[in-house]
Amino acid sequence: METDELNTLVTEAIWRAEEFEYRGASDALQAWAEVSAIEEELAKAFPPSDFQGLIARRGAVRAAFKAGDPARAQALADAYLVEGAAPESLKADLREMLDQGNQSPENL
């Protein structure tokens, strides 16, 4: 799948997840899981040193927490933290997300 298509899909998925969340719908967790999966695909398409790669990695971890899947969020963050080209700013953001997400994922 091309990155333009992935960007469109993730935008739609985020909108849907936020809408479900706003309405208190039970589908919100699954919608956030979909966001995380699409963001993960985008992270594979862009290096961590690229702006889109940074956004995708942050988004994949954040959405995993919002999906109620802290184990997935931790696994993704662990993988992203060891990437050689990952800038320190990304690593710091991921560590902060892990700290916040493990305390109160609804605040991410």
N, C-alpha and C positions, 0 to 999 in steps of 0.2 A: 504494500500500500504506500502511496506517495505521501510525503510530509504535508502537502497542502490539504489532502483529504483527511489525514490524521488531525490537523489543526481544526478543520471544520467539524469533525466528529467530536473532538474534545470540547470545543466551544458549545456544541449542542448538548453534550453530556453534562457539562457543568451547569448549564441553564436548567436542564431537567432535574438534576440533583438538588439544586438550590430551591427550585419550585416545590419538589416533593418535601424537602426539609421545612420550608416555610409553611406548607399545609399540614405538616405533621404526619405525612403519609408513610406507611410502612415500607414503601418502595425506596425510600431515601437511602438506606444503607446499600442496597444493591446498585443504585444509581451512582453512589460515590465509588463503589468497587469498580464500576465500568470506567469512571473518570481515571482512577488509578491505573487501570490496565492500559488505557489509551495513552496516558502520560508516560507510562513505562515504555511503550513502543516509540514514542517521540524521543525519549531519552536514549534509546538504542540508535536512533537515526542521527543524533547530533552529539558531538563531543561535549564533555562537561565544561570546556573552555568557551564554548559558543553560548551566546545569550539564550537561544532557544533550548539548548541542552540544560542550562541552569534552571530555567523555568520548569521544564519537563520533570527534572529530578525532584525539585521542591514539590511540584504538584502531585507527583506519584506518591510521595511519602505522606503529604498532607491529606490527600484523598483516601489513602489506606486507613489512616486514623479515623477520618470522618465516616468511613465504611464500617467502623467497629472492628478493624483487623490490625491490632497493634503488632502482631507477629509479622505480618506482611510489611508493615511500615518499618519495623526494625530491620528486617532482611533487606529491603530495598536500600535503606540508609546505610547499612553495613557495606553493601556492594558499592554504593556511590562514594562512600568515604575512602575506599582504598583505590579508587581510580587515580592513576598517576597524574593525569592532566587536570584533576579537580582543583579549582582555586580554593584558597583558604577561606574566602568568604562563603563559598558553598558549604564547605565542611562545617564552618561555624553555624550557619543557618540550619543545617541538618541536625547537628547536635542540640541546638536550641529547640527544634521541632520535636526531637525525641524526648527531651526533658518535659516540654509543655504537653505533648501528646500523651505521655504516660501519666501525667497528672490530671489533665482535663482536655481530652481530645475535642470537645465541642467548641473550645476557644480557638482552634486553629483556623 
